[in-house]
Amino acid sequence: MHQNNTAAVRISAKAIIIYKDQILLVRYQSDSDEWYTLPGGGQLFGETLAQTLMRECLEETLYKIEPERLVFVREYIGRNHEFAEFDKDVHQIELMFLASLADKNPDIHNLDINADRDQITAQWVNLSDVINLPLFPAVLRPLIAEKRFSFDFPAYLGDVN
């Protein structure tokens, strides 16, 4: 096993925000590709996961959210996947939480936001359309489209993309 003692494992908190059968996703576009992810990002030292989730969602979507419960844990070791050329030194643990909008009667609309490199918008997508989107990690597509969230314990999804 290859060991890199200078690299660190990154902890990330992601939000699954569903409102009226739509999910809030972050849309990215590069010169050659377009893809979606859940809003969220890296935990800062001294920050709780809930604080990370609220901060990152506000930065990437402009929505204030309320974290609810942990539903999925995903590990991503970049060298094991199709983006190894770019991600060979990435090792990330993603904790995915169901969350709700803090405003119970929100004005939901897509927002042009460039909080992250290549981010072009925060976009509401119909749940029925998620299965066909370039959403990463791809393992989430059927889980989200079918609202398969365990109420007993979080599901460990493994090292997947």
URSULVEN-V176589 format. One record per pair of residues at least 24 apart in sequence whose C-alpha atoms are under 7 Angstrom apart, sorted by the first residue. I is the first residue (numbers start at 1). J is the second residue. D is the distance in Angstrom with one decimal. If there is no record, write none. Layout:
((I	J	D) (I	J	D))
This chain:
((9	91	5.2) (9	92	5.5) (10	42	6.8) (10	91	6.3) (10	92	4.6) (10	93	6.2) (11	42	5.8) (11	43	5.7) (11	92	5.9) (11	93	5.0) (11	94	6.1) (12	41	5.0) (12	42	4.2) (12	43	5.6) (12	93	6.1) (12	94	4.7) (12	95	6.2) (13	40	5.6) (13	41	5.6) (13	42	6.5) (13	43	6.9) (13	49	6.3) (13	52	6.5) (13	53	5.5) (13	94	5.7) (13	95	4.9) (13	96	5.9) (14	38	5.9) (14	39	5.7) (14	40	4.2) (14	41	6.4) (14	53	6.3) (14	94	6.8) (14	95	6.1) (14	96	4.6) (14	97	6.2) (15	39	5.7) (15	40	6.1) (15	53	6.8) (15	96	5.7) (15	97	5.1) (15	98	5.9) (15	99	5.9) (16	96	6.9) (16	97	6.0) (16	98	4.8) (16	99	5.8) (17	98	6.2) (17	99	5.2) (17	100	5.6) (21	126	6.1) (21	127	5.7) (22	124	5.9) (22	125	5.2) (22	126	4.3) (22	127	5.3) (23	124	5.5) (23	125	5.3) (23	126	6.4) (23	127	6.2) (24	122	6.8) (24	123	5.7) (24	124	4.6) (24	125	6.4) (25	122	5.8) (25	123	5.3) (25	124	6.3) (26	121	6.0) (26	122	4.5) (26	123	6.1) (27	119	5.9) (27	120	5.9) (27	121	5.3) (27	122	6.1) (27	123	6.7) (28	118	5.2) (28	119	4.2) (28	120	5.4) (29	118	5.3) (29	119	6.5) (29	120	6.6) (30	118	5.8) (35	134	5.0) (35	135	5.9) (36	134	6.1) (36	135	4.6) (36	136	6.3) (37	135	5.6) (37	136	5.5) (59	115	6.2) (60	113	6.7) (60	115	5.5) (60	122	6.9) (61	122	5.2) (63	101	6.9) (64	101	6.1) (64	102	5.5) (65	99	6.5) (65	100	5.5) (65	101	4.4) (65	102	4.8) (66	99	5.5) (66	100	5.3) (66	101	6.1) (66	102	5.7) (67	97	6.5) (67	98	6.4) (67	99	4.3) (67	100	6.6) (68	97	6.5) (68	98	5.5) (68	99	5.0) (69	97	5.3) (69	98	5.5) (70	95	6.9) (70	96	5.8) (70	97	4.3) (70	98	6.4) (70	154	5.9) (71	96	5.9) (71	97	5.6) (71	98	6.7) (71	149	6.0) (71	150	6.4) (71	153	6.9) (71	154	4.3) (71	155	6.2) (72	96	5.0) (72	154	5.0) (72	155	4.8) (72	156	5.9) (72	157	6.8) (73	154	6.8) (73	155	6.2) (73	156	4.7) (73	157	6.0) (74	156	6.1) (74	157	5.1) (74	158	5.5) (74	159	6.4) (74	160	7.0) (75	158	5.5) (75	159	4.5) (75	160	6.6) (76	159	4.9) (76	160	6.0) (76	161	6.9) (77	159	6.4) (81	161	6.9) (136	161	6.5) (137	161	4.5))
